Amino acid sequence: MSYNLLKGKRGIIFGALNDMSIAWKVAERAVEEGATITLSNTPVAVRMGDVSKLGEKLGAEVIPADATNVDDLEMVFQRSMDVLGGKIDFVLHSIGMSPNVRKKRLYDDIDYDLLNKTLDISAVSFHKMIQAAKKLDAIADYGSILALSYIAAQRTMFGYNDMADAKALLESIARSFGYIYGREKHVRINTISQSPTQTTAGSGVKGMSSLMDFANRMSPLGNADADECANYCIVMFSDLTRKVTMQNLFHDGGFSSMGMSLRAMDQYEKSFDLYRNPDGTIQYG
Ligand SMILES: NC(=O)c1ccc[n+]([C@@H]2O[C@H](COP(=O)([O-])OP(=O)(O)OC[C@H]3O[C@@H](n4cnc5c(N)ncnc54)[C@H](O)[C@@H]3O)[C@@H](O)[C@H]2O)c1
């Protein structure tokens, strides 16, 4: 269902790889809500992935670019302004990759060259993107720039490895640049901290299915899926959120505020050698 929330707006969506990608869903919803967009991903992803099909379906030009390369990013903003016919109203950074995770290097045995790549691809690229846009004065007044994050930025999640450090940096960049860009040009910058979601990047995380199941059971509303994440992104791109900036916004069914749930307590009691005394107190074996 469309509410025309993005009618007449121009946007750039980075990171749609296939129809599981969160960016894919955001691109579809943005066009449904009346926006015109361009899509960008690495040259390899454009060749190997399905983003060109999405471009055809949405009437969106696909601009190959490596988000760690400043020249590429400037080209994406310039080309998008040319194609879409004016300044950009919204940008989605939906990019993440850890070569340490890919090579199964554990956190206490990471390769530092690979750590630099993780940080560059998954976090510093956000800074490069915003700086490139600002230098070109490419973002319209009250434009909205969003990146996708994960709660491992604040809490230790087994298996998330150096992506946790990347997400902490990503969220910090949203605050630091959000101040400057907001003060000077009314541009807002936020991160959405999304539930674990079954995507290509998501499936690289160690123990992903257990993590998803745990988060789902722990959250009073259950995990948020990629379509629901896309809806939240649309609201953040719209004029309904013009004064929201420098925030990390949890979109996780309540998970981030939970400590212990009734279900988890029941499961905990079942998993050890425990039994209840007649007065209801628990005896630990
Ligand atoms: N899937 C989850 O559980 C989950 C949860 C919270 C946050 N996120 C975040 O959502 C974002 C999107 O991930 P996704 O789950 O949709 O997976 P995805 O694999 O579909 O998307 C990741 C994208 O990053 C792109 N990318 C990698 N290196 C790049 C580079 N150098 N330049 C440009 N693009 C590059 C990939 O080509 C791919 O399109 C990521 O930031 C991810 O960390 C995912």
The ligand as an SDF file (V2000), in Angstrom:
LIG
                    3D

 44 48  0  0  0  0  0  0  0  0999 V2000
   21.1610   -9.2660    7.6540 N   0  0  0  0  0  0  0  0  0  0  0  0
   21.2060   -8.9160    8.9250 C   0  0  0  0  0  0  0  0  0  0  0  0
   21.0090   -9.7160    9.8400 O   0  0  0  0  0  0  0  0  0  0  0  0
   21.4800   -7.4710    9.2680 C   0  0  0  0  0  0  0  0  0  0  0  0
   21.1200   -6.9980   10.5430 C   0  0  0  0  0  0  0  0  0  0  0  0
   21.4100   -5.6740   10.8780 C   0  0  0  0  0  0  0  0  0  0  0  0
   22.0720   -4.8680    9.9430 C   0  0  0  0  0  0  0  0  0  0  0  0
   22.4110   -5.3690    8.7050 N   0  0  0  0  0  0  0  0  0  0  0  0
   23.1330   -4.5030    7.7740 C   0  0  0  0  0  0  0  0  0  0  0  0
   22.3330   -4.2610    6.6370 O   0  0  0  0  0  0  0  0  0  0  0  0
   23.1940   -3.8920    5.5640 C   0  0  0  0  0  0  0  0  0  0  0  0
   22.7850   -4.6550    4.3250 C   0  0  0  0  0  0  0  0  0  0  0  0
   23.0750   -6.0200    4.4680 O   0  0  0  0  0  0  0  0  0  0  0  0
   22.1040   -7.1890    3.9950 P   0  0  0  0  0  0  0  0  0  0  0  0
   21.8570   -8.0120    5.1860 O   0  0  0  0  0  0  0  0  0  0  0  0
   20.9730   -6.6570    3.2000 O   0  0  0  0  0  0  0  0  0  0  0  0
   23.0660   -8.0860    3.0670 O   0  0  0  0  0  0  0  0  0  0  0  0
   23.4960   -8.0090    1.5360 P   0  0  0  0  0  0  0  0  0  0  0  0
   24.6160   -8.9830    1.4070 O   0  0  0  0  0  0  0  0  0  0  0  0
   22.3380   -8.2020    0.6560 O   0  0  0  0  0  0  0  0  0  0  0  0
   24.0550   -6.5100    1.3610 O   0  0  0  0  0  0  0  0  0  0  0  0
   25.3830   -6.1370    1.5990 C   0  0  0  0  0  0  0  0  0  0  0  0
   25.7950   -5.2920    0.4060 C   0  0  0  0  0  0  0  0  0  0  0  0
   27.0750   -4.6750    0.5940 O   0  0  0  0  0  0  0  0  0  0  0  0
   27.6340   -4.5520   -0.7090 C   0  0  0  0  0  0  0  0  0  0  0  0
   29.0560   -4.2330   -0.6670 N   0  0  0  0  0  0  0  0  0  0  0  0
   30.0660   -4.9820   -0.1250 C   0  0  0  0  0  0  0  0  0  0  0  0
   31.2370   -4.3570   -0.3220 N   0  0  0  0  0  0  0  0  0  0  0  0
   30.9720   -3.1900   -0.9680 C   0  0  0  0  0  0  0  0  0  0  0  0
   31.7670   -2.1100   -1.4310 C   0  0  0  0  0  0  0  0  0  0  0  0
   33.1040   -2.0920   -1.2860 N   0  0  0  0  0  0  0  0  0  0  0  0
   31.1500   -1.0840   -2.0650 N   0  0  0  0  0  0  0  0  0  0  0  0
   29.8050   -1.0710   -2.2560 C   0  0  0  0  0  0  0  0  0  0  0  0
   28.9960   -2.0570   -1.8190 N   0  0  0  0  0  0  0  0  0  0  0  0
   29.5830   -3.1080   -1.1880 C   0  0  0  0  0  0  0  0  0  0  0  0
   27.3570   -5.9480   -1.2920 C   0  0  0  0  0  0  0  0  0  0  0  0
   27.5960   -6.0360   -2.6870 O   0  0  0  0  0  0  0  0  0  0  0  0
   25.9110   -6.1360   -0.8880 C   0  0  0  0  0  0  0  0  0  0  0  0
   25.0460   -5.6110   -1.8600 O   0  0  0  0  0  0  0  0  0  0  0  0
   24.6270   -4.1490    6.0360 C   0  0  0  0  0  0  0  0  0  0  0  0
   25.1850   -2.9400    6.5280 O   0  0  0  0  0  0  0  0  0  0  0  0
   24.3920   -5.1130    7.1890 C   0  0  0  0  0  0  0  0  0  0  0  0
   25.4540   -5.1110    8.1190 O   0  0  0  0  0  0  0  0  0  0  0  0
   22.1090   -6.6360    8.3470 C   0  0  0  0  0  0  0  0  0  0  0  0
  1  2  1  0
  2  3  2  0
  2  4  1  0
  4  5  1  0
  4 44  2  0
  5  6  2  0
  6  7  1  0
  7  8  2  0
  8  9  1  0
  8 44  1  0
  9 10  1  0
  9 42  1  0
 10 11  1  0
 11 12  1  0
 11 40  1  0
 12 13  1  0
 13 14  1  0
 14 15  2  0
 14 16  1  0
 14 17  1  0
 17 18  1  0
 18 19  2  0
 18 20  1  0
 18 21  1  0
 21 22  1  0
 22 23  1  0
 23 24  1  0
 23 38  1  0
 24 25  1  0
 25 26  1  0
 25 36  1  0
 26 27  1  0
 26 35  1  0
 27 28  2  0
 28 29  1  0
 29 30  1  0
 29 35  2  0
 30 31  1  0
 30 32  2  0
 32 33  1  0
 33 34  2  0
 34 35  1  0
 36 37  1  0
 36 38  1  0
 38 39  1  0
 40 41  1  0
 40 42  1  0
 42 43  1  0
M  CHG  2   8   1  16  -1
M  END
$$$$
